[in-house]
Amino acid sequence: MASVDKQQVEDVLKTLEDSYVGKNYVASKAVKDINIKGDQCTIELELGYPAKSISEQIAATVSAAVGKLEGVASVDVKIGWKIQAHSVQKSLKPMENIRNVIAVASGKGGGGKSTTAVNLALALSAEGAKVGILDADIYGPSQPRMLGISGQPESTDGKTLEPMQGHGIQAMSIGFLIDEETPMIWRGPMVTQALEQLLNDTQWRDLDYLVVDLPPGTGDVQLTLAQKIPVSGAVIVTTPQDIALLDARKGLKMFEKVEVPVLGVVENMSIHICSKCQHEEPIFGTGGGVKMAEEYNVELLGQLPLDMHIREQADGGEPTVNAMPDSRVTEIYKEIARKTAAKLAAKSKDYSAKFPKIVIQNT
């Protein structure tokens, strides 16, 4: 039996495309190691995005392809991932303890942006990443209720806050610091200052991703985020109808102007499935998210149905990804999470931490 060499294995890996990155495993630099001992082959792949749900599927595909080579009796494929910090706005540096900040935005309220943000955060966590969520809606914080977290954050030093914990992710919101029914009667500068403090004065612990749930619109808070907070990428949430798309476009253009890459569009409430007869009806119109993604050359990350369970579970403090981990809706959220993270992985990386600090001393 002829023995196999590394080059032959690499040539096979060049024929297998990672659909999330749009490149083969060699071109995407995912091949960490190829080890051949006799007729046994061990392959280590390191992805740039978390992929717990599909790692077995990837391993099986690679194993089957390499196993066809003459001289290979067994193939062991190990799948891992390493999430790196990616570049942010030119005037800013990435934050310590947070590799990537992902902003979730929509032009208008009522489109399910906060529900999408919390389920995206939980899906990234379920896929194997360390995740936090920052509720940037100072006037209408909803994440404490959606995550089912009550109480106030602790401060060990009297200056900074410990993040709250819910369903395995770290969280911070103005909602933890005030009574749920207390209105925030603040002017713009106070709101932006509060947002900066919530972000900078929280002791975030070694996060791969911090998902920021932005308030609707393109006002003070969004501009503060764009100008003062190092954002690696943004996700735009819209619904199919024309009026929502008009507002979502404004959000997308705002991020373009401040040099924050838009990772993609999520179309929420894209179709209603009758719980009685399973009839599908696009009550808010069709193709809005698809059209917007094509128009601005960004990816349509996913289309979510108008589902009563999504609303009920978020209101009840246990969002869908956590409440129904094996459901079709959770599958869509996880797909959105993988696509978002992979899009980010394809962006330029931040190397500032790797450069030595040069200190000039008088000698």
N, C-alpha and C positions, 0 to 999 in steps of 0.2 A: 504493500500500500504506500503510495507516494505521500511524503510529509507535506504539510501545509506551511506557508510562511505568513508573516505579518502583512506583507504587501497584498497578498490574495484576500486576506480578511478585510483589510482597509478598502480594497476595491469593491467588495460586497457592500460595505457600509456606505460607500459613495453612491450606491444605487437606492438607498433607503432614505426617503425624505421625512424630516420632522415637519409635519404639516403646520404646527404652531409657529415655527420660525421661517418656514418656506425655503429651507436649505437642507442638504443631506447632512448626516451626522459628522462627517469629516469637515465639510465646509463651515459648519456652525461651531467647530472646535469643541464638540461634545465628547470626542473620544479621548478618555483620560489614560487608558491603558489597554494593551492587547498582549495577553500572555499565552504562549503556546508551549505545552509540555506533551511531547509525543502526539497522540491524536486527540488530546484534550485542549480546549480553547476557553480562556476566560477573558471576557470583555467588560471594561468599566466605562460607563457613559455618565458624564456629569452635565446635566441640563442647566440652563440659566434661569429656570422658572420651576416652581413646585409642581409636582405631577404625581402625587400619591395614588390617585384614583386610576391612573392609566399606566403606572410603571410596570405592572405585570404584563399588560397588553404589549407595551413597547419591547419588553424583554423577550416575550414569546415570538414577536415578529422578527427581531434581530437573530434570535436563536435558530428559528426555522430557516432563515436565509443563509446564515453562515454554515448551518448544519448540512447544507447541500454540497459544500465543497468536498472534493475528494481528499481523503486523509483526515477528515474530522469525524470523530466518533461521538463526542459530547461537547456541548457549548453551555457555559455558565455566564449569564449576563447580569451584571450588577448595575442598577440604575440609582443615581443620586442626583442632587442638585445643589448648586451654590449660587446664592442670590447676592449680586454685587450692587454697590452704590452706582447710580447713573447720574450723568451730568444734569445740572440744574441751570437756572437763569444765570447769565454771565456775571452779573454783579454779586451773586450769592455763592455760599459754600454749603455743601450738604451738612445736615445736623449730626451732632454726635449721638450715637446710639440709635439713629434712624437711617437705614440705608436708602430708603426711597419714600417720598411722600406722593401719594396719588390723590388728586382732587376729584371729587364726584360732584358734577354741577348740572344744573338745568336752568333754562331761561325763566321758567315760570313755576309757580307752586302747584301742588296737587297731582304731579306726574309720577309720584312714587319714588322720588330720588333718594329719600332717607331710607326707605325700605330696601332699595337696590344697594345703597352704600353699606348697610349693615350686613346684608346677605353676601355681598362681595367680600367684605372683611372676613366673615365666617367661612366662606368658601375657600379663600386663600389660606386660612388657618387649617381647614380640613385637608387641603392639598399638601400641607407640610411646612408652611411658612410661619414665622413669628410675626404676629399682626397686632396693630392697635387701631383704634378709631377715635378721631377727634370730631366732636359735634361743634361745627363752626357757626351754627345757627343760634346766635345769641338771643334773638327775640322769640324764637319758637323752638327751643331744644326738644328733640324727640327721642334721642338715643337712650337716655336712662330708662324710659318706658319700654322701648323696643328690645333692649337687652335684659330687661327685668332686674335692673340694679337699683337698689335704694340705699340711702345713707349718704354720708359725706366723706370725701377723701381725707386721708390722714396726712399730717405733715410731721416728719421726724425732726426737721431742723428749723421749723417755724418760717421758712422762706419758700420752700418748694412743696409740691403736692405729689403724693403717691398715686399712680393711676388706679382707677377702680378695675375690678376684674369681673368678666361675665362671659360664660360659654367659651372660656379658654383664650379670650382676647383682652388686651388692655384698653381702657376707655377713659375719656375725659370729656366733660360737658359742663357748661354753666348751670345746667339743670341739676347737677349734684350739689351746687353751692347755694341754690335758692329754693324756695318753696315752689312746687309745681304750678300753683295757681297765681304766683306773683308775676305781674307784667313787668317787662324790662323797659322802663321809660327812659331810655338813654339816647343821646345824640351820637352821630357817626363816630367822632374821635374816641368816645368812651367805649364804643363797641369794638373798634379796631384794636384799641389798647387791651381790652379784655381778651380778644382772640390771641394776640401775641403772647399774653401772659399764660393763657391756658396751654399754648403750645410749648413755650420756652421754660415755664416754671413747673412742668410736669416731669417727674423722673421716669421717663420712658425707658424700658429695659430691653436693649438689644433687639430692635425691631427690624425685620426685613422690609415691611411695608407699614406705613401709617396712612390709613384711608381717612381723608378729610371730607366730611359731609357738609358741603357748602349750602348756605341759604339760597333761595331762588333769586334770580336777577343778576345784574352786572354793576353793583354799586360799591360802597366803601369796603365791605368785607372781602369781596372778590378781588378788588384792586390791592388791598393790603396783602392778601394771600399771594397775588401775582408778583408784587413788588418786594415784599419783605420776607416771604417764607420760601425756602428752597424746594420747589416742586419738580419732581422728575417727569410727571405726566398727568394728563387729565382724562376723565371719562365723562362723556356727555349723555345724560339720560333724557329721552324724549318720549312722547306718545305719538301715534300715527297722524293725528289730525293737523291740518295746516297751521292753525294758530299756535300750537305748541312748537311746531317745527320752526316757525318764524323766530320765536324766543330762543330756542335751542341754538339756532344759527348765530345769534348775538353772543351767546356764551362761547361758542366755538371760535368765533372771530376774536373775542377778547383774549383768549389764551394764545392765539396765533400772534397777536400784537405784542404780548409780553414774553414771547419766546418759550412758552410752555407747550411741549408737543402734545397733541390730542391723540390718545392711544386708540380711541374708537368711540362708537355710539352704541348705546343700549336702547332698544325700542321696548318700552314698557306698555302693558295693556294692549298688545298687538292684536290679540284675538280673544273672544269670549267663547268658552266651551260650556254649554248648558249642562248643569249638574244632573238634570233629569234625563235628557235624551241624547246628550253628548254632541248635539248639533253645534258646529263651529260658525261663529258670525263675527266679522270684523266691525264691531259697532263704532269704533273711532276712525274708520277708514283703513286703507291698506297702503303699504309700500313707502310710508313716510320716512322711516329710518333708513331703508334701503336707498332711497333717492338722495337723502342727505349725505349718506356715507359715500355714494358715488360722486356726488357734486363736489365734495371737499376732499376726495381721495383719502378717506380714512376708513378703517374697517368697521363693519357692522359686527359688534362683538356678540350680540345675541338678541333674540326676541322673546319676551316673556308674556305669558297669557294673562288676561284679566281673570284672576282666580281668587275667590273669596277666602280660601285658606291662607294665602299670602298676607292679606290684610288682617285676618283674625289672629294669626300667629305673631305678627309684628306687634299688634295691639296688646297681645297677651304676654309679651316679654320673652317669647321663644320663637325667633324668626325661623322661616321654613327650612333653611339649610340645617339647623339644629333639630327642629321639631320633626321633620320628615326627611332624614338623610338619604333614603333610597328612592325618593320620589322623582318624577320626571322634571319637576320644577327645580329641584336641587341639582339635578344633572345639568340643567341649563345654566344655573348660577355658577357651578364648578367649571363649566366650559368657558363662561365669560371670564372667570378668574384666571384660568390658564392662558386664555388668549391675551388678556390684559397684561399679565406678568411676562408672557413671551414677547409681546410688542415692546415692552419696557426693556427686556433683555437684549433686544436687537438695537436699542439706542446706544449712543456713545457712553462709555463708562466714565466714572469720575476717578481720576488717578491722583488727586491732591494728597491723599493719605500716604501714597507710596513715595512721594518726593521727600528727600531729606531736608530738614530745616537748616538753613545756613546761618550761622551766628558769627558775626565779625567781632573779634576782641582785640583790644590794644595789647600788644606784647612788648 
